[in-house]
């Protein structure tokens, strides 16, 4: 009973994933869908569903016999100590880089929207302090906090979508023809490069209950995030058109500015920005927890809280040196980040499953 209290449910872990993936999806997908597909870009999320379904079933098969294990443990068990630890070392470095990347994006969002004259160091330190104490409190407290705020985020996201519907113009979304199918397939990398974060939840799989329900909860998650992603694209492309959305840095934020309630209440974009802070906090905290979880497996440690401070420091340093401006950050994301994400979060688990089956460990 006491052991169960120190764990979270798979449903709570999935809520962490949904909240964490929202930040990069909101930032990346409107721009990529507009550039690659055009006005039919709002249908593009449907093409990323198939690889996501494959990923869900891969994770279900991996943990069918190892219900109390984590992904890090299985890498070492299946690949052996040398290769397994090399894989975990690469993952830990990549997670720290992603943590610094999302920290930098968090600061850039404020600098380019409402606080242009503020030093980025202020945003780095403020966010990292919040993230540090959230992760030190443990996965149970962190998951419960995110779960509570997540429901508020969903309510506000849906409300903003409904308020913005009158501004959506049909000419910006239609027609959708068969000639759009090939361009839509090219957006799979952009979206699945974020959705594949689903597999990362299982790096702390030893802290998850009811992993036997991975496939059911995973399919429900696919349905939900596909619908919300389509809502996001309708709200952005439909308001300004794909040619404009492809050129502005914060499409979702700009679309929120077009909302006016009862012709008297406007400029409610501050509410959207506050919610964006929440999902940035979630994704940065998640990668901090992932990093220390991988370090725990890498060095076979029983306690890793003393590694939180060094990881936070590395993320702070990475945030400064990942790029000189927002354009360089986007190029890093487009040409390196998404590809490495797919390798770490999808290709490597598939290889793990294949080798595990050959060695009859999985």
MIMAR-228162 format. One line per 10 residues: their letters; for each residue z negated, x negated, y of C-alpha. Coordinates in pm, 1 decimal, m for minus. Each point is the difference from the previous one (the first is absolute). Layout:
BEGIN
a> Z/X/Y ~ ...
% end
This chain:
BEGIN
xxxxxxxxxx> 0.0/0.0/0.0 ~ m94.8/m279.5/238.7 ~ 318.8/m185.9/m89.3 ~ 204.5/309.2/83.8 ~ m159.9/19.7/344.4 ~ 138.2/m344.6/78.7 ~ 355.3/117.3/m69.0 ~ 248.5/226.1/171.4 ~ 234.6/254.8/m151.6 ~ 371.8/m60.0/m36.1
xxxxxxxxxx> 49.6/286.5/245.7 ~ m207.4/m182.2/263.3 ~ 196.4/m318.3/m63.8 ~ 325.2/190.6/47.7 ~ m130.7/133.7/332.2 ~ m52.2/m362.8/105.3 ~ 361.8/m67.7/m96.5 ~ 138.9/303.5/185.3 ~ m189.1/m89.3/317.5 ~ 94.5/m368.5/m25.8
xxxxxxxxxx> 371.8/57.0/m61.4 ~ 22.9/237.7/296.1 ~ m18.9/m278.8/257.9 ~ 299.1/m207.9/m120.4 ~ 202.5/310.9/m93.0 ~ m43.6/149.9/347.5 ~ 105.2/m329.1/152.8 ~ 288.3/m97.2/m231.1 ~ 165.2/310.4/m140.5 ~ 127.3/183.1/313.8
xxxxxxxxxx> 170.9/m315.7/122.6 ~ 152.3/m96.9/m336.2 ~ 110.2/353.5/m89.6 ~ 165.7/37.5/341.0 ~ 174.9/m339.7/m16.2 ~ 122.9/29.6/m359.1 ~ 64.3/371.6/m55.4 ~ 16.8/161.3/342.5 ~ m72.0/368.9/52.9 ~ m38.6/59.6/m374.6
xxxxxxxxxx> m277.8/m258.5/m19.3 ~ m267.7/267.4/m36.7 ~ 118.0/61.6/m359.4 ~ m25.9/m369.7/m94.1 ~ m360.2/12.5/m139.6 ~ 126.4/199.8/m298.9 ~ 181.3/m310.9/m125.7 ~ m322.4/m206.4/m17.3 ~ m168.6/251.6/m228.6 ~ 157.1/m129.3/m324.3
xxxxxxxxxx> m127.3/m361.3/19.9 ~ m341.2/133.9/104.2 ~ m11.2/223.6/m309.5 ~ 85.8/m306.3/m209.8 ~ m284.3/m193.5/162.8 ~ m249.8/278.3/m70.7 ~ 88.3/4.3/m369.0 ~ m6.1/m379.7/m18.5 ~ m358.8/4.4/129.5 ~ m92.0/278.1/m242.3
xxxxxxxxxx> 133.4/m203.1/m294.2 ~ m171.5/m320.1/117.0 ~ m343.3/163.9/10.4 ~ 37.7/223.9/m304.2 ~ m198.1/m245.6/m214.7 ~ m188.8/m175.7/280.3 ~ m170.8/285.4/175.2 ~ m285.7/m217.6/132.0 ~ 207.8/m299.8/108.8 ~ 160.2/m100.0/326.4
xxxxxxxxxx> 352.5/m125.9/60.6 ~ m124.9/m352.3/75.3 ~ m179.2/m23.4/m334.3 ~ 310.9/113.8/m184.0 ~ 221.7/m259.5/169.0 ~ m226.8/m273.7/m135.0 ~ m34.8/162.8/m342.5 ~ 374.9/59.8/m46.8 ~ 149.5/m308.3/171.9 ~ m274.6/m247.0/m88.5
xxxxxxxxxx> m242.3/m176.7/231.5 ~ 246.1/m236.1/168.9 ~ 286.4/240.7/75.7 ~ m236.4/291.5/54.7 ~ m205.8/m187.2/257.8 ~ 317.7/m126.9/168.3 ~ 114.0/362.0/36.8 ~ m338.1/100.2/143.5 ~ 0.3/m294.0/242.6 ~ 341.1/107.8/130.4
xxxxxxxxxx> m122.1/361.1/31.7 ~ m310.8/m100.7/194.1 ~ 204.4/m204.1/248.7 ~ 251.6/282.1/42.0 ~ m275.2/256.6/55.6 ~ m153.0/m216.5/272.8 ~ 340.3/m31.4/165.7 ~ 46.3/378.0/m12.8 ~ m347.2/49.4/143.0 ~ 90.9/m226.7/292.3
xxxxxxxxxx> 336.2/176.2/37.5 ~ m156.5/345.0/27.7 ~ m263.1/m134.7/237.4 ~ 277.5/m135.4/221.5 ~ 191.2/329.6/m11.2 ~ m320.6/182.1/94.1 ~ m37.4/m212.9/312.5 ~ 370.8/16.7/87.3 ~ m11.6/380.7/m9.1 ~ m264.8/13.2/272.4
xxxxxxxxxx> 160.6/m277.6/202.4 ~ 334.8/181.6/5.6 ~ m139.9/347.8/66.0 ~ m315.4/49.1/206.8 ~ m170.5/m338.5/54.6 ~ 276.4/m251.1/81.0 ~ m220.0/m237.9/201.5 ~ m268.1/m46.9/m264.8 ~ m29.0/m319.1/m202.9 ~ 84.6/52.4/m371.5
xxxxxxxxxx> m316.7/m190.2/m93.2 ~ m204.2/300.6/111.7 ~ 178.9/225.4/m251.4 ~ m20.7/m257.7/m278.8 ~ m373.4/m48.0/35.5 ~ m78.3/369.7/46.3 ~ 191.8/104.9/m310.4 ~ m124.7/m288.7/m214.7 ~ m362.7/76.5/80.1 ~ 48.2/361.2/m112.4
xxxxxxxxxx> 189.6/m110.5/m311.8 ~ m260.4/m266.2/m85.5 ~ m290.1/244.1/m4.4 ~ 203.0/267.9/m178.6 ~ 81.6/m232.5/m289.8 ~ m349.3/m150.2/m15.7 ~ m132.6/352.8/m48.5 ~ 180.2/15.6/m334.6 ~ 296.3/191.8/m136.1 ~ m199.0/322.4/m51.4
xxxxxxxxxx> m110.2/34.5/363.0 ~ 340.1/m112.4/126.3 ~ 185.0/252.2/m219.1 ~ m228.2/286.3/104.4 ~ 45.7/m79.4/368.7 ~ 379.5/m14.3/m32.9 ~ m0.1/319.7/m206.9 ~ m181.1/189.3/276.4 ~ 226.7/m130.9/278.6 ~ 309.3/45.5/m216.5
xxxxxxxxxx> m30.2/378.2/m2.6 ~ m27.8/m2.9/378.5 ~ 309.0/m222.0/16.7 ~ 200.6/241.3/m217.9 ~ m102.3/301.8/209.7 ~ 97.2/m170.5/325.2 ~ 325.7/m140.2/m143.7 ~ 110.8/344.8/m116.8 ~ m109.2/156.4/330.8 ~ 199.1/m252.6/202.9
xxxxxxxxxx> 302.5/66.3/m219.5 ~ m23.7/375.5/59.8 ~ m50.5/m47.7/374.2 ~ 307.6/m225.1/10.4 ~ 229.9/228.6/m200.0 ~ 127.9/183.8/311.5 ~ 129.7/m337.3/126.6 ~ 197.5/m71.3/m318.5 ~ 372.8/50.3/46.4 ~ 212.4/100.6/m296.0
xxxxxxxxxx> 293.2/m209.5/118.8 ~ m213.7/m315.2/m44.4 ~ m60.7/75.8/m371.1 ~ 320.4/159.5/m125.5 ~ 242.5/m19.3/m165.7 ~ m111.3/m176.3/m317.9 ~ 301.5/m84.6/m217.3 ~ 76.8/m180.6/m324.3 ~ 110.7/m301.5/203.6 ~ m364.8/m54.3/96.8
xxxxxxxxxx> m108.8/m60.8/m359.4 ~ 88.3/m370.6/m16.9 ~ m167.0/m82.2/336.3 ~ m309.3/191.4/m116.3 ~ m31.0/m220.8/m306.8 ~ m17.5/m299.7/234.6 ~ m324.8/135.2/148.2 ~ m179.9/m22.2/m335.1 ~ m111.0/m355.4/77.4 ~ m143.5/105.4/336.1
xxxxxxxxxx> m212.9/281.8/m138.0 ~ m79.7/m113.6/m352.0 ~ m96.3/m339.1/145.2 ~ m302.8/185.6/139.6 ~ m49.1/273.2/m260.2 ~ m33.2/m266.5/m270.8 ~ m345.0/m78.1/147.0 ~ m110.0/266.5/m248.9 ~ m32.3/m265.9/m270.8 ~ m232.5/m212.6/213.7
xxxxxxxxxx> m277.9/256.1/m40.9 ~ m41.4/m122.3/m355.7 ~ m100.0/m351.0/103.3 ~ m345.0/154.8/28.9 ~ 67.6/216.2/m305.0 ~ m339.6/m87.0/m146.3 ~ m148.4/200.7/288.8 ~ 213.9/308.2/m72.2 ~ m97.4/298.1/m211.9 ~ 234.8/233.7/m189.5
xxxxxxxxxx> 300.8/m234.3/m17.1 ~ 128.3/214.6/m285.9 ~ 125.2/238.3/272.1 ~ 220.4/m256.9/174.8 ~ 327.4/177.2/m78.2 ~ m118.6/346.6/109.6 ~ m159.1/m120.7/322.8 ~ 291.6/m235.3/61.7 ~ 259.8/277.7/m24.4 ~ m203.6/217.4/236.4
xxxxxxxxxx> m11.3/m294.1/240.7 ~ 377.2/m45.8/m17.5 ~ 56.1/363.8/90.1 ~ m240.5/m14.8/293.7 ~ 119.4/m323.1/160.6 ~ 367.0/93.9/m47.5 ~ m55.3/325.5/189.0 ~ m199.4/m169.0/277.7 ~ 262.9/m274.9/34.6 ~ 274.8/261.9/38.7
xxxxxxxxxx> m216.9/172.8/261.7 ~ m34.6/m333.2/182.8 ~ 377.0/m55.5/5.6 ~ 77.5/355.8/108.1 ~ m249.4/m39.0/283.0 ~ 153.7/m326.5/122.4 ~ 374.4/18.1/m74.0 ~ 6.4/370.8/70.9 ~ m147.9/m36.6/348.4 ~ 188.0/m300.3/140.3
xxxxxxxxxx> 291.0/m56.9/m237.9 ~ 63.8/m297.0/m225.9 ~ 168.4/m217.3/264.2 ~ m310.6/7.7/221.5 ~ m254.1/m28.7/m282.7 ~ 174.4/m311.7/m134.3 ~ m57.4/m176.2/333.1 ~ m354.5/88.2/107.9 ~ m303.4/m193.7/m131.5 ~ m238.2/293.5/m67.8
xxxxxxxxxx> 210.9/303.0/m98.2 ~ m284.9/219.1/m121.5 ~ m211.1/m72.7/306.1 ~ 293.2/82.8/227.1 ~ 68.9/326.7/m183.5 ~ m361.6/106.4/52.2 ~ 47.7/m46.2/374.5 ~ 251.1/284.2/m3.2 ~ m268.2/250.8/m103.7 ~ m122.8/240.4/264.1
xxxxxxxxxx> m241.1/278.4/m95.2 ~ 17.8/326.6/191.2 ~ 194.4/m189.5/267.4 ~ m330.1/m133.8/134.5 ~ m144.7/m248.9/m251.2 ~ 208.4/m308.9/m52.3 ~ m44.1/m371.8/m60.8 ~ m184.0/55.9/m325.8 ~ 141.9/m324.3/m133.7 ~ m347.1/m150.6/41.6
xxxxxxxxxx> m105.8/216.7/m296.3 ~ 282.4/m140.2/m212.2 ~ m93.9/m351.5/108.4 ~ m362.5/59.8/m102.5 ~ 115.9/110.4/m345.0 ~ 221.3/m306.6/m22.0 ~ m310.7/m211.9/59.9 ~ m157.6/167.9/m302.7 ~ 292.7/m72.8/m233.0 ~ 23.7/m359.1/132.2
xxxxxxxxxx> m371.7/m40.2/m69.1 ~ 56.9/131.6/m352.9 ~ 291.4/m226.4/m88.4 ~ m167.9/m312.8/142.5 ~ m328.6/80.4/m177.5 ~ 184.6/69.6/m325.1 ~ 172.9/m338.0/5.0 ~ m328.5/m173.6/78.7 ~ m161.3/168.2/m299.2 ~ 304.8/m80.3/m216.3
xxxxxxxxxx> m14.7/m365.6/98.8 ~ m366.4/m43.7/m90.5 ~ 57.0/195.9/m323.5 ~ 280.6/m236.4/m99.3 ~ m214.1/m302.7/92.0 ~ m272.0/142.2/m225.3 ~ 241.4/4.4/m296.2 ~ 157.8/m330.9/95.7 ~ m328.6/m193.1/m16.3 ~ m185.5/229.6/m244.3
xxxxxxxxxx> m270.8/76.9/253.1 ~ m266.9/268.3/m16.8 ~ m48.9/29.5/377.7 ~ 259.3/m52.3/274.1 ~ m161.2/133.6/317.1 ~ m28.8/m352.4/137.3 ~ 381.9/m26.9/m16.6 ~ 48.0/288.4/243.9 ~ m64.0/m212.9/310.6 ~ 252.1/m276.6/m90.9
xxxxxxxxxx> 266.4/260.3/m87.0 ~ m57.1/175.5/333.8 ~ 36.1/m335.8/176.0 ~ 328.1/m74.1/m180.7 ~ 134.4/344.2/95.2 ~ m92.1/m68.1/361.9 ~ 196.4/m328.0/m11.7 ~ 299.4/158.7/m176.6 ~ 12.7/270.7/267.7 ~ 68.7/m264.7/264.8
xxxxxxxxxx> 263.6/m199.6/m185.6 ~ 209.2/261.1/m184.1 ~ 235.3/38.5/295.9 ~ 38.1/m45.6/373.0 ~ 88.5/360.7/75.3 ~ 57.4/342.0/m154.0 ~ 363.7/m77.7/m86.2 ~ m103.3/m296.3/m214.6 ~ m263.3/213.1/m173.2 ~ 263.5/261.6/m85.5
xxxxxxxxxx> 238.2/m267.9/m130.3 ~ m278.3/m141.0/m218.4 ~ m70.7/349.2/m133.6 ~ 366.2/87.5/m59.4 ~ 118.2/m327.5/m155.7 ~ m313.8/m130.7/m175.2 ~ m286.0/248.1/m6.0 ~ 162.2/296.2/m172.9 ~ 168.5/m215.6/m264.8 ~ m318.5/m188.9/m86.9
xxxxxxxxxx> m189.8/329.1/m12.3 ~ 239.1/133.9/m263.5 ~ m33.2/m320.5/m203.9 ~ m381.6/m1.9/14.0 ~ m58.3/374.2/m34.2 ~ 281.9/108.9/m232.3 ~ 185.7/m285.6/m170.1 ~ m314.3/m190.1/m103.0 ~ m173.7/305.9/m154.7 ~ 321.0/77.6/m192.6
xxxxxxxxxx> 6.1/m358.6/m130.5 ~ m371.2/30.6/m82.2 ~ 68.8/315.7/m202.6 ~ 297.0/m157.5/m182.4 ~ m183.8/m322.4/m90.8 ~ m312.3/194.8/m89.5 ~ 198.8/218.7/m237.9 ~ 168.0/m303.8/m158.5 ~ m338.1/m169.7/m51.4 ~ m151.4/332.9/m111.2
xx> m275.3/m25.1/261.2 ~ 102.4/311.9/194.5
% end
